[in-house]
Amino acid sequence: MPTADPPPAAAPRRTRRLRPFLAGAVAAALLVVALGLGLRALGVLGGEEPEAASSPDSAQEHGEDGGAPPPDGTELKQLRDEAWEAHSADLDGQWVVQLSSMQNPSSGDAAQDGETLQLILDKYEEFKDRYPDAALLWSGDWSTYANDGYWVVVRSSPFPDAESALDECAADGWGRDDCIATRLFITDAPEHTTEYMP
């Protein structure tokens, strides 16, 4: 009676060496998706116009409509408050260059949310190094944005019109989806408050 050959040896598993690479690739992909969704949710990707959102009754109530950032974003909130005090009156109704928008984290995982908040802070500081007039805004404070819950970086120097702001984007070498012209309103934002480079 012939004997059966022993089963072939299992191929060595390479997953241990691939795990750090795969984890990094997944994290990078999630970050890209989150950034894209953040811009889409604000209505600033794909040529969509942001819808006017409900806004506070007065400037004194900014952030008290439930759209305020969580207390664990203390440093970001402080930067937002400083920008509000310094620029809200001057920027109301004005065109600005918008450089970034990132959704406030809400995963419920304190460590993960903390990492995202740090990423947002780091990105703002990079812009601040390049543009001393960079300001960190909270989308819930401005009726321009259809959705609250986003940290938005703008240049606080106003422009007379959208074309001038977009010219600044182009002069700085930004791509169409990386720099947009946004007209900020505290209350009663009209339609068409966002323009894109061609």
Number of C-alpha atoms within 10 A of each C-alpha: 3 4 5 6 6 6 6 6 6 6 6 6 8 8 10 8 9 11 11 11 12 12 11 12 12 12 12 12 12 12 14 12 12 15 16 18 17 23 21 17 21 25 18 27 19 10 12 14 18 23 18 20 18 19 24 19 12 9 15 8 11 20 19 12 14 11 16 18 21 14 9 12 17 12 13 22 19 12 17 21 18 15 17 20 11 13 15 20 13 13 19 17 20 19 27 26 26 24 20 22 28 25 24 20 21 12 9 8 9 12 10 13 17 14 12 18 22 15 14 24 18 12 15 23 17 12 20 17 11 9 13 11 12 22 24 28 24 29 26 27 27 27 23 30 31 19 21 25 24 24 25 22 25 26 20 23 16 21 20 10 14 23 15 16 27 26 15 18 22 16 9 10 11 15 13 15 16 17 24 28 27 28 27 22 23 23 20 16 23 15 12 14 22 22 22 21 18 7
